[in-house]
Amino acid sequence: MPETELSNPLMRNPETEVAAAVPDLETQTGTAVTREKRQAAVEPDPEAEPMTKPKQNGERYRLLKNIGALAVCPMQGGQAHIHLIRNAVILWKGDTIQYAGGQEGLREWFRSRGTAGADEPRRSGRDATGEFGESEVPGVPEVPEGSGEPGESRKPGGPGSAEAGPMPLPEQTEVFDAGGRLVIPGLVDCHTHLAFGGWRPDEFEMRSLGKSYEEIAAAGGGILSTMKATRKATEDELLDKSAGLLHRMMSLGVTTIECKSGYGLRLEDELKQLRVYQRLRMQSPVRIMSTFLGAHAIPPEFRDNRNGYVSLVIGEMIPAVAEHKLATFCDVFADAPAFTQAEARNVLTAAAEAGLIPKIHADQLTAAGGAELAAEVGAISADHLECISDKGIAAIKDAGIIAVSLPLATWYLRKQPLPARELIRSGVPVAVSTDFNPGSAPSYHLPLAMHLACTLQHMSPAEVLKGATIYAAAALGLDGVTGSVEAGKKADFVEIDVEGEGNLPGHAADPLHGHTGAGLQSGSGRSESRRPADRNQNGERNEPSPDIGLAGPVNQWMYHFQPNNAVRVWAGGECVADSGWNRNL
Ligand SMILES: [Zn+2]
């Protein structure tokens, strides 16, 4: 497999404003990802950005106006802190957000850029006095005022009102209307097994009738069943199937996804799965991160030679994956039916030496010490954790590891959910993902997983939203790139079919932040300093917000579980899915 020329545009193009604008999250609280891990995750060149993403509008500003409520989901603050801003706008150029916040803040943003000697807005927007003109400035169109466009009439104080006034915009700015709806960051599915052959619906029936894992395996089911089908499938067949699934996930609002190998269980087929992800990355606007999971199960040919298989993973597979830059991460199923802690330690240590970042399927079926091992090997995330011990919680808290919850697997397997409240109370960020796979979680539906995180894991909708956006991005080392709607981040966001007003109390969606018209300035630390309610009596962070109801429209969204609430999905600044519902307002 030839090495690819792909590279991360953040690293490749120093002229872009992105590098300077991405907040220095290391200095902010709430992040559990060290700088080393994050940079290591972003720097390997083949993994970060789909290079075929259309760039035809790279020099033109685009504006999404009339956002009823924008859930910024910054890394700062605790799990419940999503920073809702009413009457918001998002301005972006190419694939990068320039401004996200209240409409009045946009006016100030233009003004400050003008005085700071900035480029396009000043040239087209300033008049002879040096002040920003309004409608009289030649070549500066306005956001239509009182145009009677969908949603505007219901939004006192919103775009088009006398309070807001006309908004000067650079020439050729393309304006889109969010119809007063909720806008969230593009969802991040940080744990999937996307490419595989076949399905296993018979196991669903067997499990429904009470058959055990062992009985299902004895009947030829389980991971090895999918292994056979995956080995049999050609790379093109796997690609076609995965592309179809990925497209459906994208239409649900997913703009970043992690994909694991682990159904080949021999060198050529593990590489085949990872090449599928590499090709998907080239053809899809979804950002794809790859994980090598050769240590997913012991294949039948090594049934009586476990050490032989572990040696193969360490001695041949990991070097090949690293050499061809086919994955950023290395994962191990470190639990009773699969690999022992000692085996997992050996694999992950070798992987880290080869430049792959450790992840672990930990403590899913037994309290086997997977969380402790995650801390020991410096994993970026520990996933599953249904059976995590108190010691394990303390270990991943101290090591700054993201806990990835997988409520669909909990649900399908009828297991106890992970103790999300204890994790959050302990200060561990809890991400939410699908674990999409043909056996224990055969649904790619991240919004369903989010709904289940509320009902099974006792997380609030706001906590869950943060878990499926910025914390999930952090579990992939991408929290400086995506996962929140902030200046400098990639323009990945989703318009949700929920009115932004929801049950928001009074004028302020988020009293912790006072004035709702102000945008959240990346890296400014402003919001953090105003957040005493995110600390408990002991000064610990990440307590759930005691202010029930603050997340109005987000509550409304997850309260009614519906098949798909994503009206429009934007990835890298381009509209990649449009349900057409926007036209019916
Ligand atoms: Zn998994």
Boltz pocket constraint, residues with backbone or C-beta under 6 A from the ligand:
constraints:
  - pocket:
      binder: B
      contacts: [[A, 191], [A, 192], [A, 193], [A, 361], [A, 435], [A, 437]]
      max_distance: 6.0
